[in-house]
């Protein structure tokens, strides 16, 4: 079920409806975790097999954190008139 919310642009005052979604945060966060795990394993392989395992976990955690922050950008509402992106008001 899609949830919409009526918003007003803080820049130009345009009224529009925005679909409330966390899809971008979930998709980019998951992708970031996978990429971080792969990168951490490649860096850790220099230290041998145990280094690859040890590099995978922190790489995945950091990838998920930065990926979720990046994905949050796609979930923010954007004004159709002036194209300003802003945080959802609470």
C-alpha positions in Angstrom: 0.0 0.0 0.0 1.4 3.4 -1.0 1.3 6.2 1.4 1.2 9.8 0.2 1.6 13.0 2.2 0.7 16.5 1.2 3.7 18.8 1.5 4.7 22.4 0.9 8.1 23.3 -0.6 10.2 25.4 1.8 11.8 27.2 -1.1 8.9 28.3 -3.3 5.7 27.3 -1.3 4.4 24.9 -4.0 1.9 22.3 -2.6 2.3 18.7 -3.9 1.9 15.1 -2.8 4.9 12.9 -2.0 5.0 9.1 -1.7 6.5 8.1 1.6 9.1 5.4 0.8 12.3 3.9 2.2 13.1 2.0 -1.0 16.2 4.0 -1.9 17.7 3.7 1.6 17.1 -0.1 1.6 18.4 -0.8 -1.9 21.5 1.4 -1.7 22.2 0.3 1.9 22.1 -3.3 0.9 24.3 -2.7 -2.2 26.7 -0.7 0.0 27.0 -3.6 2.4 27.8 -6.0 -0.3 30.3 -3.7 -1.9 31.9 -2.9 1.4 32.2 -6.6 2.3 33.9 -7.3 -1.1 36.3 -4.4 -0.7 37.1 -5.3 2.9 37.9 -8.9 1.9 40.2 -7.7 -0.9 42.1 -5.4 1.4 42.2 -8.1 4.1 43.5 -10.8 1.8 46.9 -9.2 2.0 47.0 -10.5 5.6 46.0 -14.0 4.5 42.7 -15.9 4.8 41.9 -14.7 8.3 42.6 -11.1 7.2 40.0 -11.5 4.4 37.4 -12.7 6.9 38.3 -10.0 9.3 38.1 -7.3 6.6 34.7 -8.5 5.4 32.7 -7.6 8.5 33.8 -4.0 9.1 33.7 -3.4 5.3 30.0 -4.6 5.2 29.1 -2.5 8.2 30.7 0.7 6.8 29.3 0.0 3.4 25.8 -0.3 4.8 26.1 2.9 6.8 27.3 5.0 4.0 25.0 3.3 1.5 22.0 4.0 3.7 23.0 7.7 4.0 23.4 7.9 0.2 20.1 6.1 -0.4 18.3 8.5 1.9 18.9 11.1 -0.8 16.6 9.2 -3.2 13.8 9.1 -0.6 13.7 12.8 0.1 10.8 14.8 -1.4 11.6 17.0 -4.4 9.5 20.0 -5.4 8.1 19.5 -9.0 8.2 23.3 -9.6 11.7 24.4 -8.4 13.3 20.9 -7.9 14.4 21.6 -4.4 15.1 18.4 -2.3 14.4 18.7 1.5 13.9 16.6 4.6 10.4 15.3 5.5 8.9 17.5 8.2 8.1 15.5 11.4 
